[in-house]
Amino acid sequence: MRSCSIALLPNAGLGNILFPWAHSRIFGAINEIAACAIGWNRLRPGPLLRGERRMRYYGNSFKESKSAIALSGLLSIKGTIVRNPNLERLDQRLRSDHLYVWDQIPHWSNYFGALKEYRDLVKELLWEALTPSLRRQVIEAPTPAVAVHIRRGDFRNLQLGEEFARVGSTRTPLEYFIELIHEIRRCCGFDVPVTVFTDGYASEIADVLALPCVRLAERNRPIVDLLLMSRAQLLIVSASSTFGYWSGFLSGGPIILHPEHIHASLRPQSINDEYFEGAAVGSCDAWPSLLIRNIQNLRDEVITNESNGIFPAKMIV
């Protein structure tokens, strides 16, 4: 009997769900065995009970959510069950009568450690998993010049006496985003357009939206937002948000991370040698030279696209 690689998707947001899904799909691809997932169609009452803007239902976004292969495979295999193995090519004899189960979210200190080597494959598999209508939506949507991800939802406000660097699942202060936007624009020399992606309500981030040339992204399905953010010419992500971190992992441009929540890098070093990943603290005059160079390239592209009447530019997927 052929082996199978199955992801048991957690009762969580899309960022955390994608970890076991990606591990399972990569493992299946490199070992040439079937890979599938259980849990795309799960209903999550938490967002409704908390009054969140999004209900976190993902079953209508991925083609494989309509398949019963995963469940039938799980019930039919009588061989050895192996949980969360290393991402590596197995000996031929281990590709029969084994059920490889993925149900873990990596530790926050190195979310993408095992995935970095397979980044290109993850991008390919994720794109293939989308429904055709969502693929078209991503391709046809304008590419943000600067994308800002402001995580709200089930994240809480920082409590009096707490240190932001020592707590997770906490809302990044709006002042952080406002100051970054100001400094990026000072580096550009004009008000470069900013698109805000958030799972919160507009009223919660009114101070950011009040800035000139800042707009709230259209309401899309979460995976569309994640991919559009990854295609931005510059991405700013919220601290502790795996949703934003996934956009950073997939991004081919500069990424700005909160200085108090940087652990292992999100992407391979070969990408980060060309496009900045890290913190931007204080005045833009003191920012790392790579980030300044990336922002200057962003400025030139925005000016060129605007003068040609095609801004915002579209990026081919």
N, C-alpha and C positions, 0 to 999 in steps of 0.2 A: 504494500500500500504506500502511495506517495505521501510524503510529509507535507505539512501545511504551516504557514506562519500567520498567526492570528493576533490582531490587536483588540484588546478589551478596553474600549474607550472609557475614560473616567467620567464621572458626573461633575464636569468642570467646564470652563470656557474653552473657546477654540484653541487658544495658544497652548494650553496644557493638553488638550486632546491630540494635537498634532504630534506630540512627542512619541507616544506609543505607536501611533499610526505610521509615522515616518520610519521608525526603527523596524517595524514589521514589514513594511513595503521594501525597504532597502535589503533587509535580510532575505526576503523572498527573491528579489531580483538577482542578488549576487550568488545565490545558491540554486537558482532556477527551480523554485518550488512555488506553489500557489500562495498568495498572500491576500488577506481580506480582514475586515473589521466588523466588530459588533458594537453597536451603541450610537450610530449616527442618528437614528430616529428617536432617541430617548427624549422624553419631555422633561424639562427642568423647571419645577415650580418656584425655585428660589428667586429668579428675577421678577416673576409676577408678584410674589409676596413682598418683595422689597420695593416694588413700584419702579423698576428699572425701565429704561427706554427700549431695551431690546430683550427679547425672550430667550435668546440663545438656543434656538432650534436650528439644526444644521442638516436635517435629513433631506431638504429640498435643494441642497447645494452640490452634493457629490453623487455621481452616478452609482457608485458602489453601495450607497445606502439602500438601494432598492433590491439588493441581491440577498438571497437566502443561503448562498454558498457558505458563508462563514459559520452560520449556526449548524448546517448539516455536516460541515467538516469537523466542527468541534465535537459533535455527538458520535461521529462514525469512527474516528481514529482511536484505536485501542492500544497504540504503542506508547512509547515514553513521552512524558510531558516535560518540556524544558522551559523554564521561565526566564525571560529577559537575558538571553545569552549575549556574548560579544558579537559585534558586527564583523563577521569574518566568513570566508569561504570554508565550508565544512568538507571533511572527507566524504567520499561518495557513499560510504556505508551508513552515514548519519542522515542521509536524505530520504530514508524510508522509515515508515512507522514511527515518526516523531511529530509531536505537536509543539511548535515553538510559540509560546504565549508571551505577549508584550502587554504589560499593564502598569508600568512604572513611569513616573515623571522624574527626569534627572534632577539631581540636587542643584539648588539655585547657584551654587558656587561655580558650576560649569555646565550650563544647560545644553550646549551644543558640542560638547567635547567629542563624542563619537560620531556626530553627524557632519562635522566640518569636512572630512575627507570625501564625503559623498554629496556635497552641496549641489553640484550640478545635477546629479541624479535625483535628489529630492525635488529640485525645481521642476524637472521633467515629469516626475511621477505626480506631483501635486497638480500640475497643469492638466495632465491626462485625466485626473480624477474629477475635475470640474464638469458640470453639465455644459453642453454646448452653448446654451443661452448666456451663462455666466462668463464663458470665455469671450463671447462677442462683446459683452458689456465691458469687460476689462480692456479689450483691445480698442474699443471705440471711445472710452472715457478719456478726457484730457489728463495729461500727466501733470501732477502738481510740481510747481517750482520748489516750494518749501512745504513739506508736510509736517504738521505738528500733531502728535498723538497725545490726547489728554484723557487718561483713564479715570473713570469715576465708578459707576456701577456699584459693585460690592466692596470696593476699596473704601476705607474710612478716612476721616480727617485725622491729622496728627493731634495727639492729645497734649495738654499742657504738661511740660516736664519731660516729654519724650524726645529722644534724639532721632532725627529722621534716618540717619545712617544705620541705626540699630533695629529698625522695625521694617517689616515687609507689608505688602497689601495696604499701603497707605498712600493717599492721594498726594501727588507731587504739587507743591504750591503753585498757584497761577502766576505769582510774581516771577518764578523761575522762567516760565515760558515767555512772559512779557519782556523780561530783560534780554533773553536770547534773541528774540525777534528784533529788538532795538539794535543790538550789536551786529547782528547779521546784516541788517539794512545799512548800518553805518559803514560796514566793510564794503557793501555793494555800492553805496553812494546814492541809493534811491530806495523807495518802498517796494522791494521785491514782493510779488504776491505770495500770500500764505494761505494754505488750505488746512483747516482744523478737522481732524477725525476724532470723534469721541463717542463713548457709549452713554454719556450723560445728556442732560437737557441744556439747551442754549442758555437758559437763565442761570445755570450753574457756572458757566464760563463767560459770562457777559463782559467781563473786563478784557478778556483776550479778543473777543469778537468786536469790541468797540474800537480796536486799533484800525487805522486806515489800511485798505487793501487786504483785509483778512476776511475770509468767508468760511462758512460751515459747509463741509462736504455734504453732497446729496445723501439721502438715506439709502444705503445699499445693504446687501447681505454682508455679514462680517467678513467672509473670505474675500469678497470684492474689495472691501476697504483695506484689508491686510495686503493684498497684492498691489493696489494702487499706491499705498504708502511705500511699498518696497520699490516702486518705480519712480518715486520722487527724486528730483535732482539734489535735494538735501532733506534728511529726515531727522526729526527731533522726537524722541520717545519718552514716555513716562517711566519713572523708576519702578522696578519690580513687576512690570507688566509683561508676561510672556507673549501676549498678543503683539505688543510693540516690538519685542525682541525677535519674534519670528519675521516681522517685516524687515528688521535690521539684518537678520541672517540671510534673507533673500535679496537684499538690496545690492545694487551695483553702484552706489554713490556714497557720499559721506554721511556718517551717522553721528549725532551728538547724543551722548548718554549723560545721565545725572552723575555728577562727580562723587556722590556719596553712595552710589549703588553700581559700581563697576567692579566686576570680578574677573572671570575669564573672558576673552574676546568672543564675540558672536560669530565672526567669520574667519576663514583661513587667512594667514598672514599675507599670502600672495595678493589678496584683494585689498587688505588694509595697507599694503605698501603703496598703493595707488590712490585709494580713497580713505579718508580719515575715519577712524572709529575711536571715540573717547569723549572726554570732557572738554568743554569750552568755558573756562572760568574767567570772570572779570572782563576787562576791556578787550575788545577784539584785537587791539594793537599787540597784545601779549599772547595771542592764541598760537598754537603750533603752526609752523609754516605750511605744512601739508593742508591743513584745514583752510587757511587763508587762500592758498592756491586753488583749492576746490571751489571755494566761494567766488573767487574771481572768475573762474570758468563758468560757474552758474550765472553770474552777472552778465558775462558776454553772451551766453546762450539766450538768456531772457531778452536782452536788448535786440539780438539778431532776430529772434522769433517775432518779437513785437513789431519790429520795423518791416518784416515781411508779411505781417497780417495773419500769422498762423499761431500766435500765442493764445492759450497754452499749447506747447508742443505735444505731439503724440509720439509715444515711444512704442516701437514694434516689440511685441512679446516674443 
